[in-house]
Amino acid sequence: MLLSCPAGFATSCAMLEPSEIEPLFTRKDGSFVFARWDRPIVPVIFGVDDTTLPALKGALEAVVTLAGHKMSDVDVELGANLMMFFVSDWAELSGVPNLERLVPDLAPLLDRLQAAEANQYRIFRFDEAGTIRAAFVFVRMDQHLAEVSAETLALSQAVQVILLWSDAAFAETSPLLAGPKGDVMLRPEFGALVRAAYDPVLPPVSRDPALAYRLSARMGRTA
């Protein structure tokens, strides 16, 4: 699993223009919303076997390290603040004890996901300042995802939870590509963007589209 520009690539491989960055944080309703984690990430993963679990944990650790952020064993307020559920059918989530307390209107949500034949969904919770307080990742292992390698699935989920991306950010372009040895890697430009997004000089929360210009400028310094 690779998270940086392969050897021999120019620094420019990791650059994105502001006009390319802004849509990644612009929601379908036209609002620009950027947020990152402020507290250490404490993950707990349900529904995977012993062969897949290391790939998921490894991908999370790699992306968090790339961002220059931290993981921990416990969140003093929540216990775990990143919960990932892997199921074969959305109805399975209705049987998870106390999940409806953490995810309001869980039953209607599952009905919508079932009707849309969706295979993944993410819910973020925020603290008073607007930084990410917790995240819930739901993945239904349909035929398409069942054909994806554990490493690809793991890295994809890790990237999509490290920031509050737009709800349409990766609809047409995957953040991943095949590495030089046939393995999976994060696209260099997205790796540089994640690093830039966690630069301490930038705000952890913003609704100003002009942040795209600052992110692009920081990418040039972190590539």
C-alpha positions in Angstrom: 0.0 0.0 0.0 1.5 3.3 -1.1 0.5 6.7 0.0 3.0 9.1 -1.7 4.4 10.1 -5.0 6.2 7.1 -6.6 9.9 7.5 -7.2 10.7 9.3 -10.4 7.5 11.3 -10.4 7.8 15.1 -10.6 6.5 17.1 -7.6 3.8 18.5 -9.8 2.1 15.0 -9.8 0.8 15.9 -6.3 -0.7 19.3 -7.2 -4.3 20.2 -7.5 -5.6 23.6 -8.7 -8.1 25.5 -6.5 -10.7 24.9 -9.1 -10.2 21.2 -8.7 -10.1 21.3 -4.9 -13.3 23.3 -4.3 -15.7 20.7 -5.7 -14.3 18.1 -3.4 -15.8 20.0 -0.5 -18.8 21.4 -2.2 -22.0 19.5 -1.5 -24.8 18.9 -3.9 -26.8 21.8 -2.4 -23.9 24.1 -3.4 -22.5 24.7 0.1 -18.8 24.5 0.8 -18.0 22.6 4.0 -14.5 21.6 5.1 -13.8 19.8 8.3 -11.1 17.5 9.7 -10.6 15.5 12.9 -9.3 17.3 15.9 -9.3 14.5 18.4 -7.4 11.3 18.0 -9.2 8.7 16.0 -10.3 5.5 17.8 -11.7 2.9 15.4 -13.8 -0.2 16.1 -14.7 -2.5 13.2 -17.6 -4.9 13.0 -18.4 -7.7 10.5 -15.1 -8.6 9.0 -13.0 -11.7 9.3 -9.5 -12.1 10.7 -7.9 -11.8 7.2 -9.6 -8.5 6.4 -9.2 -6.8 9.8 -5.4 -6.1 9.5 -5.9 -4.5 6.1 -8.5 -2.1 7.5 -6.5 -1.2 10.5 -3.4 -0.9 8.5 -5.1 1.5 6.0 -6.5 3.6 8.7 -3.1 3.9 10.4 -1.4 4.7 7.1 -3.8 7.5 6.2 -3.8 9.0 9.7 0.0 9.0 9.7 0.0 10.6 6.2 -2.2 13.3 7.6 0.1 13.9 10.5 -2.8 13.1 12.8 -3.1 10.6 15.7 -4.9 7.4 16.6 -5.6 6.2 20.2 -7.0 3.3 22.1 -9.9 5.1 23.7 -11.9 8.3 23.3 -12.5 9.7 26.8 -15.9 10.9 25.8 -17.2 8.2 23.4 -15.0 5.2 23.9 -14.7 4.7 20.1 -15.3 7.6 17.7 -15.0 5.7 14.4 -17.4 2.8 14.0 -17.3 0.7 10.8 -19.9 -1.9 10.0 -19.6 -4.4 7.2 -22.8 -6.3 6.3 -24.3 -8.4 3.5 -27.7 -6.8 3.8 -28.8 -3.5 5.2 -31.4 -5.1 7.4 -28.6 -6.6 9.5 -27.9 -3.1 11.0 -31.4 -3.0 12.5 -30.3 -5.8 14.8 -27.2 -4.1 16.2 -27.8 -3.3 19.9 -28.2 0.4 20.7 -27.2 1.5 17.2 -30.4 3.5 16.9 -29.3 5.5 19.9 -26.2 6.6 18.0 -27.8 7.0 14.6 -31.2 8.7 14.8 -33.8 7.6 12.4 -31.9 4.4 11.6 -34.9 2.5 10.3 -35.9 5.1 7.6 -32.2 5.4 6.7 -31.9 1.7 6.1 -35.1 1.8 4.0 -33.6 4.5 1.8 -30.3 2.7 1.4 -32.1 -0.5 0.5 -34.3 1.3 -2.0 -31.3 2.9 -3.6 -29.4 -0.3 -3.7 -26.5 1.6 -2.1 -23.4 -0.3 -1.0 -21.9 2.3 1.4 -22.9 5.3 3.6 -21.1 7.5 6.0 -22.4 9.6 8.8 -20.4 12.3 10.6 -21.0 13.9 13.9 -19.3 17.2 14.9 -18.3 19.0 18.1 -19.3 22.6 19.0 -16.4 24.0 16.9 -17.4 22.0 13.9 -14.5 19.5 13.8 -15.3 15.8 13.3 -16.3 14.3 16.6 -17.3 10.8 15.4 -18.1 8.9 12.2 -20.1 5.9 11.3 -19.3 3.9 8.2 -21.8 1.4 6.8 -20.6 -0.9 4.0 -22.9 -3.5 2.3 -20.7 -6.1 0.6 -22.6 -6.4 -2.7 -21.3 -8.2 -5.7 -19.2 -5.2 -6.8 -17.5 -4.7 -3.4 -17.0 -8.5 -3.0 -14.8 -8.4 -6.1 -12.6 -5.7 -4.7 -9.4 -6.7 -2.8 -9.3 -6.1 0.9 -6.5 -3.6 0.5 -8.4 -1.6 -2.0 -11.6 -1.5 0.1 -9.7 -0.7 3.2 -7.7 2.2 1.7 -10.8 3.6 0.0 -12.8 3.7 3.3 -9.8 5.2 5.2 -9.4 8.0 2.7 -13.2 8.8 2.7 -13.4 9.1 6.5 -10.2 11.2 7.1 -12.0 14.4 5.9 -15.5 15.6 5.4 -15.5 15.3 1.6 -18.4 16.4 -0.5 -21.2 13.9 -0.9 -20.2 13.8 -4.6 -16.4 14.0 -4.3 -15.6 10.6 -5.7 -18.6 9.9 -7.8 -16.6 10.0 -11.0 -13.0 9.8 -9.9 -11.6 7.3 -7.5 -9.0 8.5 -5.0 -7.0 5.3 -5.7 -4.9 3.9 -8.5 -2.8 0.8 -9.2 0.7 1.1 -7.8 3.9 0.4 -9.7 4.0 -3.2 -8.5 0.3 -3.9 -9.0 -0.6 -2.9 -5.5 -3.1 -0.2 -4.6 -2.1 3.3 -3.8 -3.6 6.7 -3.0 -3.4 9.0 -5.9 -0.5 11.4 -5.2 -2.6 14.5 -5.5 -5.1 13.2 -3.0 -2.3 12.2 -0.6 -0.8 15.7 -0.8 -4.3 17.2 -0.3 -4.8 15.1 2.9 -1.4 16.3 4.2 -2.3 19.9 3.4 -5.7 19.7 5.0 -4.1 18.8 8.3 -1.5 21.5 8.2 -1.8 23.3 11.5 -1.7 26.7 9.8 -5.0 26.0 8.2 -8.4 26.1 10.0 -9.8 22.7 11.0 -13.3 23.9 9.9 -14.3 26.3 7.1 -17.3 27.2 5.0 -15.3 29.6 2.8 -14.6 28.3 -0.7 -11.4 30.5 -0.7 -9.9 27.8 1.5 -9.3 25.9 -1.8 -6.6 28.4 -2.7 -4.9 27.9 0.7 -5.1 24.2 0.4 -3.6 24.3 -3.1 -0.7 26.5 -1.9 0.0 24.1 1.0 0.0 21.1 -1.3 3.0 22.6 -3.0 4.9 22.8 0.3 4.0 19.3 1.5 4.5 17.4 -1.8 
